[in-house]
Amino acid sequence: MALFHRSGPVSRYGTAAGTGALAVLLLVGIGGSPAYTGWAGTQTDPESGVAYYLRVLAWPAWQLDADGQAGGLFAADLRAVLLVILAVALLYLLPAAQVARVPGPVSQFFSGWAAYVLAGGLAAVLAALLGPDPSLLGALQDASAGAGYGFLSGWIIGTASLGGRA
């Protein structure tokens, strides 16, 4: 059964940005969870490439309590919250310009990946500047870590974006 819209039939599948946004929520929700970050930090071999990658996935760590951190719970979770907001916004904004020129799954994959790299770097910079004890040096160092996280894990978001309609 097809749904109809002004421009004709609409696919039953979700949008590329919508499936990418769901993947962002899952990746940050699971990878940044206190249970996962604790496990990745203590139970993985520091000399293994796979273990390094598992620890990278824990970068957007969020907490259930502030544990005395300056700025409270908001500051503790600011990076993860900003990552989700910026990634979802960029997933919806980036493909719009590309779809007209280069349609297809390759464009969707790279748009999702690029959105996550940019979101990781921007979330890190904003969290460093808006959080307690802001500094330019800290923001630049965090931007490098955030963009690196986005580069190494963004393929997951790019893959989730495949197959959806633009």
N, C-alpha and C positions, 0 to 999 in steps of 0.2 A: 504494500500500500504506500503510495507516494504522497507526500505532503506538497501542497502547492503554495507558491509565493508569487508575488507580482512578476518576477522574472522567469517563472516556470517551476518545474519540479525541484524540490530541495532534497538532498541526500539525507538518509537516516543517520549517517555518521557525523561525528562532531567536527568542529573546526580544528584546524591545525593548532591554533593558539589555545583553544580550550583543552585539548588533550595535553599540550605542553604545560599549561597551567596546572592541571591535575598532577602531572609528573613533578612539577616544582614543589607542590604541596607535600607530596609523598616523600620526595628526596630530602627536603628540609625537615619534615616531620619525623621521619625515621632516622636519617643520618645525623641530624642535630640533636636527637633526643638524649636525655641524660643517661639512659641505659646503654645506648650505642656508643656514645662518646667515652663513657667509663670503660666499656669493654675494649674499644679500639685503642685506647691509651694504655691499658695495662696488659691486655692479653695477646697482643700482636708482637711478632718478632721485629725489633728495630732494624735488622739487617736485611729484611725481605722487601722486594719491590711491591708485592701484593699487599703486605701489611702497611707499607707507606701509603698506598692508594686507599686502603680502608681508613687510615687516619685522616687523609685529605677529605674524604667524604664527611667527616665529623666537623669540618670547619665552621658551618653555620650553627654552632652549638647554641642551644637555648636551655633555659633552666626553669624549674618550677618554683624556686625561691631564690632570693637575692644573695643569701649567705653572707650578709654584711658588706656586699659590694657597694661602692660609692655610687649613688644615683638610683639605687634600688633595683627592683625587678625590671623596670622599663629599660634601664641602661644595660642590664644583663642580656636582655633579649632583643635589643634594638637592631643588631646586625641581621639576625634571622628574620625579623619582621620586615626590615627594609629589603632584604634579598627577595622575599616572596612578592612584596608589592612592586618592586622595580622589575623583576623578571616577568611577572604577569603583564604589566604595562608594556614592556618592550616586546613581549611575544605578540601582543595585539597591534603594536605600532610598526615593527620592522617589516613583516611580510607584506603589508599593504603596498609599499612602493615596488617591491620586487615581483609580485605576482603578475603585474601587467607586462613585465619585460621577460621574465624567465619562469614560466609556469613549470610545475612538476615537483617531484619529491626531493630532488637535490637542493632546490631552492628552499624548501620547507626545512630540510635537515640543517642546512647551514644558517638559516634565519633563527631557528631555535637554539642552536649552539652559540651563535654570536650574541643573541639576547641574554643568554645565561652568563657569558663571559663579561659583558658590559654590566649586567646587574650585580655580579659578584664584586667587581671593582668599585662600582658606584656605591653599593651598600656598605662596603668596608670604609670608604672615604667618609661618607656621611655619618656612619656610626662613630668613627674616630673623632670627627669634628663636633658632633652633637652630644657625644657621651661625656662622662666625667673626665677631667684632665685632658682636654683637647690639645693637640699639637700638630704642626704641619709635618714634622718628621714621622710621627706615629701614623698620620693619615696616609702618607706616601708608602710607608712600609706595609700598612694594612691593605692598601690598594693593590700592591703587588701580590700579596697573599690571596686576596679576593679574586683577582683576575686569574691567578694560577689555579685556584679552586674551580672557577668557572670553565677554564680551558680543559681541565682534566675530567670534570664531571658533566660538562655541557653536552657531550655527545648523547647522554641519556635523555636530556630534554629534546635534542634534535631528533633522536630516534622516535620519541613519543609523538613528535609533531608530524611524522610521516603519515601520509594517507588521509589526513583530514582535509576537508575543503578549506580553501583560503579565506 
